[in-house]
Amino acid sequence: MKVYLTSDFGSTFTKLTAIDIESREIIGTAKSFTTVDTNVINGFESALDEITKQCGNIHFDKMIASSSAAGGLKMVSSGLVEDITAKASRLAATSAGAKVLKTYSYELSKKEQQEIYNIEPDIVLLSGGIDGGNKDVLLHNARMISEIEKKFSVIIAGNKSASDEAAEIINRSGKETVVCENVMPVFNKLNIQPAKRAIRDLFIKNIISAKGLEEVQELMSYEIIPTPLAVFEASQLLSRGTEKQAGLGEIMAYDVGGATTDVYSLSDGNPSRPNVYMQGINEPLLREL
């Protein structure tokens, strides 16, 4: 018997599932309160004890985990125009499994600067301007972000002509900064994968430590990923299928959690009536609503 153990560290409960991969059957499930106030491994071990009672002292061939503990991956995003680069910035963050608590457009105001201070995000994603276009908004927002006296990382994914200067401004404040390709290098053309990779890399590098998941990570066969990203990838697999099994096609998935209910859509979203036409950014196939 080949058994995998999957774990999800939620805001309320830590859930474990033991799966017989060869027979494709669930052989045990357990949950325990997430012990984020002490050490998350305590809740994990409590749930693991219950799995052991159900299945016996079995060997797990692989252990896989996702986490939304302590609020998950909290992000703020910003762009130039609300329905264009600001929307692209938000799409990049949500597709990486982040909880985007606020999206801003145009130049940040003092009030919005205070809002970000109060939100205390893990990551701020700054975008704005197509490559070779507007520089002023990205640089203004970099200065505003640099003045916020909170510890968080910043990803800059805007106009390549201003990105390095924006990074220098933020670096002087002591915040970690990552520069990647523009989320919209050409008008109405999305390029969210580089920002998505940067968000995931920061989650693995910094956020796991911030959420107290280091001990759990040492037990896992793979890197812990944000729970919404795990649901994204599971939804994609369900919809598209594999080489051996057909997928379900267009789907909508719901993740009812302890703190939030997340909705995912996998559909091209094209109009079904001939007299309807689309404007603005083409929506990605998979998105969080």
Disulfide bonds with the S-S distance in Angstrom:
none
